[in-house]
Amino acid sequence: MAQVLKKYLIWAALAAILYGLLSYHIIFIGKSVALLKKSELTLNYTFFSVMSKKNSAIMAIDDLRYNGIGEILVEKGLMTREEYNRYMEKYEMPGEYRYY
């Protein structure tokens, strides 16, 4: 009985880890890590490093831009608010995503 319970707990833990990976982007910014909630369950861009990438290349990725990577870049000082607003206008994102 104890072995069966242990097996169920292990499967439940693995399912929780998989769900977490499907639900969040894990963004590496130098030595720090930021979590970014995904808009849909997918493994696309689950692990993403912004180091040695241009802001234009990062903001060109629809999934990351829609989920708010620009706001993280502004908070970490890797992008200005004006630059963020220019990218949002360039990719025709609705005004509700603007960072003022």
C-alpha positions in Angstrom: 0.0 0.0 0.0 2.8 2.4 0.9 4.6 1.7 -2.4 1.4 2.4 -4.4 0.9 5.7 -2.6 4.6 6.6 -3.2 4.2 5.9 -6.9 1.1 8.1 -7.1 2.9 10.9 -5.3 5.8 10.7 -7.7 3.5 10.8 -10.7 1.6 13.8 -9.2 4.9 15.6 -8.6 6.0 15.0 -12.2 2.6 16.2 -13.5 2.9 19.4 -11.4 6.4 20.0 -12.8 5.2 19.5 -16.4 2.2 21.8 -15.8 4.6 24.4 -14.4 6.8 24.2 -17.5 3.8 24.5 -19.8 2.5 27.5 -17.9 5.6 29.8 -17.5 8.5 31.1 -19.6 11.7 31.0 -17.6 13.7 34.0 -18.6 17.4 34.1 -17.8 18.7 37.7 -17.5 22.4 37.5 -16.6 22.5 35.8 -13.2 18.9 36.4 -12.4 15.8 34.5 -13.5 12.3 35.9 -14.2 9.1 34.0 -14.6 6.6 35.1 -17.3 3.1 33.6 -17.4 2.3 32.0 -20.8 -1.0 32.9 -22.4 -1.5 29.2 -23.4 -0.1 25.9 -22.3 2.9 25.1 -24.6 6.6 24.3 -24.4 7.5 27.1 -26.9 10.2 29.3 -25.4 10.0 27.7 -22.0 13.6 28.5 -21.3 14.9 31.7 -22.9 18.1 33.8 -22.3 18.1 37.4 -23.2 21.8 37.8 -22.9 23.7 38.4 -26.2 20.4 39.1 -28.0 19.3 42.4 -29.4 16.1 43.9 -28.1 14.7 43.9 -31.6 15.3 40.1 -31.9 13.6 39.5 -28.5 10.6 41.7 -29.2 10.2 40.0 -32.6 9.1 36.8 -30.9 5.3 36.9 -30.8 4.8 34.6 -27.8 7.3 36.4 -25.6 6.2 39.9 -26.7 2.5 39.1 -26.1 3.2 37.7 -22.7 5.1 40.7 -21.5 8.9 40.2 -22.0 9.2 43.9 -22.8 8.0 44.9 -19.4 10.6 42.7 -17.8 13.3 44.2 -20.0 12.3 47.7 -19.0 12.3 46.7 -15.3 15.7 45.2 -15.5 17.1 48.3 -17.3 17.8 46.5 -20.6 15.3 48.6 -22.6 13.9 52.1 -22.2 10.1 52.8 -22.0 10.3 54.7 -25.2 11.9 51.8 -27.0 9.3 49.5 -25.6 6.5 51.7 -26.8 8.1 51.8 -30.3 8.3 48.0 -30.5 4.7 47.7 -29.4 3.5 50.2 -32.0 5.7 48.4 -34.6 4.1 45.1 -33.9 0.6 46.7 -33.7 -0.1 45.6 -30.1 -3.2 47.1 -28.5 -2.7 50.2 -26.3 -3.5 48.2 -23.2 0.0 46.7 -23.4 1.8 50.0 -23.4 4.2 50.7 -20.6 4.0 54.3 -19.5 
